[in-house]
Amino acid sequence: MNETPIAELGYEDARDELVDVVKLLEQGGLDLDASLALWERGEALATHCEQHLAGARTRIEKALARDEE
């Protein structure tokens, strides 16, 4: 699994890693500690993706507002 700090990941990389995390968790077979660590990274990745999308949404809304003026 990727050990890059989540804050350094762009949206696409974070999304792709999140997909991988979900696949690994769905496959099962991991011990409890590994599963929990993977789950925590997945939660952090999901939050990071949501923040990227919220930032993009804000930029689009500002650009549209400027165009309307």
C-alpha positions as a Markdown table, in Angstrom:
| # | Residue | x | y | z |
|---|---|---|---|---|
| 1 | Met | 0.0 | 0.0 | 0.0 |
| 2 | Asn | 1.1 | 3.5 | -0.7 |
| 3 | Glu | 2.9 | 5.2 | 2.1 |
| 4 | Thr | 2.9 | 8.7 | 0.6 |
| 5 | Pro | 1.4 | 11.2 | 3.0 |
| 6 | Ile | -2.2 | 11.8 | 2.1 |
| 7 | Ala | -1.8 | 15.6 | 2.1 |
| 8 | Glu | 0.7 | 15.2 | -0.8 |
| 9 | Leu | -1.7 | 13.2 | -3.0 |
| 10 | Gly | -3.6 | 14.8 | -5.8 |
| 11 | Tyr | -7.3 | 14.0 | -6.2 |
| 12 | Glu | -6.8 | 11.2 | -8.8 |
| 13 | Asp | -4.0 | 9.5 | -6.9 |
| 14 | Ala | -6.1 | 9.6 | -3.7 |
| 15 | Arg | -9.2 | 8.3 | -5.4 |
| 16 | Asp | -7.2 | 5.5 | -7.1 |
| 17 | Glu | -5.7 | 4.4 | -3.8 |
| 18 | Leu | -9.1 | 4.6 | -2.1 |
| 19 | Val | -10.4 | 2.2 | -4.7 |
| 20 | Asp | -7.5 | -0.2 | -4.0 |
| 21 | Val | -8.1 | 0.1 | -0.2 |
| 22 | Val | -11.8 | -0.9 | -0.7 |
| 23 | Lys | -10.8 | -3.9 | -2.9 |
| 24 | Leu | -8.4 | -5.1 | -0.3 |
| 25 | Leu | -10.9 | -4.8 | 2.5 |
| 26 | Glu | -13.6 | -6.5 | 0.5 |
| 27 | Gln | -11.2 | -9.4 | -0.2 |
| 28 | Gly | -10.7 | -10.0 | 3.5 |
| 29 | Gly | -8.0 | -12.3 | 4.8 |
| 30 | Leu | -6.2 | -9.5 | 6.7 |
| 31 | Asp | -5.7 | -9.6 | 10.4 |
| 32 | Leu | -7.6 | -7.1 | 12.6 |
| 33 | Asp | -4.7 | -4.6 | 13.0 |
| 34 | Ala | -4.0 | -4.6 | 9.2 |
| 35 | Ser | -7.7 | -4.2 | 8.5 |
| 36 | Leu | -8.0 | -1.3 | 10.9 |
| 37 | Ala | -5.0 | 0.5 | 9.6 |
| 38 | Leu | -6.3 | 0.1 | 6.0 |
| 39 | Trp | -9.7 | 1.3 | 7.1 |
| 40 | Glu | -8.2 | 4.4 | 8.7 |
| 41 | Arg | -6.2 | 5.2 | 5.6 |
| 42 | Gly | -9.3 | 4.7 | 3.5 |
| 43 | Glu | -11.3 | 7.1 | 5.7 |
| 44 | Ala | -8.5 | 9.7 | 5.5 |
| 45 | Leu | -8.3 | 9.2 | 1.7 |
| 46 | Ala | -12.1 | 9.7 | 1.4 |
| 47 | Thr | -11.9 | 12.9 | 3.4 |
| 48 | His | -9.0 | 14.2 | 1.3 |
| 49 | Cys | -11.0 | 13.5 | -1.9 |
| 50 | Glu | -14.1 | 15.3 | -0.5 |
| 51 | Gln | -11.9 | 18.3 | 0.3 |
| 52 | His | -10.5 | 18.4 | -3.2 |
| 53 | Leu | -14.0 | 18.2 | -4.7 |
| 54 | Ala | -15.3 | 20.9 | -2.4 |
| 55 | Gly | -12.4 | 23.2 | -3.4 |
| 56 | Ala | -13.1 | 22.6 | -7.1 |
| 57 | Arg | -16.8 | 23.3 | -6.5 |
| 58 | Thr | -16.0 | 26.6 | -4.8 |
| 59 | Arg | -13.6 | 27.6 | -7.7 |
| 60 | Ile | -16.3 | 26.8 | -10.3 |
| 61 | Glu | -18.9 | 28.8 | -8.4 |
| 62 | Lys | -16.6 | 31.8 | -8.1 |
| 63 | Ala | -15.8 | 31.7 | -11.8 |
| 64 | Leu | -19.5 | 31.5 | -12.7 |
| 65 | Ala | -20.3 | 34.4 | -10.4 |
| 66 | Arg | -17.6 | 36.5 | -12.0 |
| 67 | Asp | -18.9 | 35.6 | -15.5 |
| 68 | Glu | -22.4 | 36.8 | -14.4 |
| 69 | Glu | -21.2 | 40.2 | -13.3 |
